[in-house]
């Protein structure tokens, strides 16, 4: 948790500890689902989309437009 909290401090998060908790919880959930369901390409893509969305929300960067 300390490393992710430092990461959020470096990027200028207003609430680095809370953001680190959210990110850590998200990663743990993804790990757990991976253990339950095993490797699945579709699940991996979905998890990447969720992780990307969470980081964009924290960083305040806009979502890319979908064509």
C-alpha positions in Angstrom: 0.0 0.0 0.0 2.9 2.4 0.8 4.2 2.2 -2.8 0.9 3.0 -4.4 0.3 5.8 -1.9 3.7 7.3 -2.9 2.7 6.9 -6.5 -0.5 8.9 -6.0 1.5 11.6 -4.0 4.0 12.0 -6.9 1.2 12.4 -9.5 -0.5 15.1 -7.4 -3.5 13.3 -6.0 -5.5 15.3 -3.5 -6.3 12.1 -1.6 -3.3 9.8 -2.2 -4.1 7.4 0.7 -7.7 6.9 -0.4 -6.8 6.5 -4.0 -4.2 3.9 -3.0 -6.8 2.0 -1.1 -9.2 2.0 -4.0 -6.5 0.9 -6.5 -5.3 -1.9 -4.1 -8.9 -3.1 -3.6 -9.4 -3.1 -7.3 -6.3 -5.1 -8.0 -7.1 -7.6 -5.2 -10.6 -8.1 -6.7 -9.1 -8.7 -10.1 -6.6 -11.3 -8.6 -9.5 -13.0 -6.8 -11.6 -13.2 -10.0 -8.6 -14.5 -11.9 -8.2 -17.3 -9.3 -11.9 -18.2 -9.5 -12.3 -18.2 -13.3 -8.8 -19.0 -14.5 -7.2 -17.2 -17.5 -9.8 -15.9 -19.9 -8.9 -13.4 -22.7 -12.2 -11.6 -22.4 -11.9 -11.2 -18.7 -8.4 -9.9 -19.0 -9.6 -7.2 -21.5 -12.4 -6.3 -19.2 -10.1 -6.0 -16.2 -7.7 -3.8 -18.2 -10.6 -1.5 -19.2 -11.7 -1.2 -15.5 -8.2 -0.5 -14.3 -7.6 2.1 -17.1 -10.9 3.8 -16.2 -10.0 3.9 -12.5 -6.6 5.5 -13.2 -8.2 8.0 -15.6 -10.7 9.0 -12.9 -7.9 9.5 -10.4 -5.7 11.4 -12.8 -8.6 13.5 -14.1 -7.7 12.6 -17.7 -10.5 12.5 -20.3 -11.8 9.3 -21.8 -10.8 8.8 -25.4 -13.7 9.1 -27.9 -14.9 5.8 -29.3 -15.5 5.7 -33.0 
